[in-house]
Amino acid sequence: MEKIEAVHVLKLNFLEVWKNISEEETQSLITFTNTDAIENKIKNYCTDTFPLEKVILTFHAYASIAYLSAELIVNAKIFLDIKKEKYILLARKIIDNTLMFCVVYSNIKELSQYPALGISVDNMIEFLESNTSIEQLKKYYSSHPK
């Protein structure tokens, strides 16, 4: 693994961690509980640009999206903050033969008003990688026809 200075390194490090964690660690990452073992594996690779809290939150999102994409779960609850106060509940949807995600519920009102509006996988991942994921999701919803 490398020091995380850019998003592409973040993704590569996730893939390396993902290949080498136990089923229990996978579940803790998906549920975003008891992540100490994973944090210990990645803390030496975090930087000021990508601090541990942001990296573990992004790894949680990646793991949830992977399971949702593979249809191993029906919905994915993805936390948007480290305190687990803000979250989205994603569902998988195929629109025009394209895998999309829909925010079927969120405790952020603006994000749960259009549960049928799909967001491409690439856009969703980009939103969740950013430091302003909530604002980017709100902007997406405000700029797309309902």
Secondary structure, DSSP 8 states (H G I E B T S, - for coil): -----SHHHHHHHHHHHHHT--HHHHHHHHHT-S-HHHHHHHGGG--SSS-HHHHHHHHHHHHHHHHHHTTSSSEEEEESSTTS-SEEEEEEEEETTEEEEEEEEESSGGGSS-TT-EEEHHHHHHHHHSTTHHHHHHHHHHHS--
